[in-house]
């Protein structure tokens, strides 16, 4: 059995996502089915978990394309054009909307046409792999071609369990949410968060632009300790305790220290402030260093064959 529906739906955070379904679909569905009329605020609101009530992290990379709304509207009109092949539509949008990934585009497809599309993001991918549901692809398949195959699996699961694709996407979070809400992570995660806060404080104290053998970038910590702790807890809850870049499940302590959480600045030239922070696996932070976030994600996708 892939899902224990009765048990999963009893998890409070999963139930809350499911309860928000009709409101989100009724609001954003008509908007994205008329892509040439999409307003900037409509798109930006959708990126926020405050309004989509489900997906976090979309706005960290997806906001930039709203600076050119004509291009965004054109791309969205291609995305929802049912007369074209799905793989071509997705690949074209990924090409034209730099910084917007398949997690955002497939979420838009779901809210526009929930009967036909599921969401492919790091959470659904990790859970499908763990449950032995991840499909195989032809060598050299594009992201769009891969999504066509993945979507067939998602639609098959929805049919198998007699649920809609929104509910299916909520179920991928059930195991992680249940463990968190039961207090399974409480003490260990508190310690891990405090460690990240302390590291941020030490980094900013030692990086005020002074000259040594090289110039160290000026980094400011624009939170007090209490608010930074709250913010990191929020980021971890929104990501369901997974690495913001890879989707790997983070560990607050051993057995693998490379999977412990590490605080990363999305823009390494920026400061420790809201919207410029993400929690990643320790080894990812080490690999990324000063590489621009979008470029690092692109390189990682190449390694993964995406």
Secondary structure, DSSP 8 states (H G I E B T S, - for coil): ----HHHHHTSHHHHHHHHTHHHHHHHHHHHHHTGGG--HHHHHHHHSHHHHSS--SHHHHHSGGGGSHHHHHHHHHHHT-TTS-HHHHHHHHHHHSTT--HHHHHHHHHHH-TTT----SHHHHHHHHHTT------TT--HHHHHHHHHHHHHHHHHHTT--HHHHHHHTTHHHHHHHHTTTTHHHHHHHHHHHHHHHHHHHHT-SS-BSSSB-----B-S-HHHHHHHHHHHHHHTTSB-TTT--B--SSSS-GGGSEEEEESSTTS-B-TTSEEEEEHHHHHHHTTS-HHHHHHHHHHHHT-
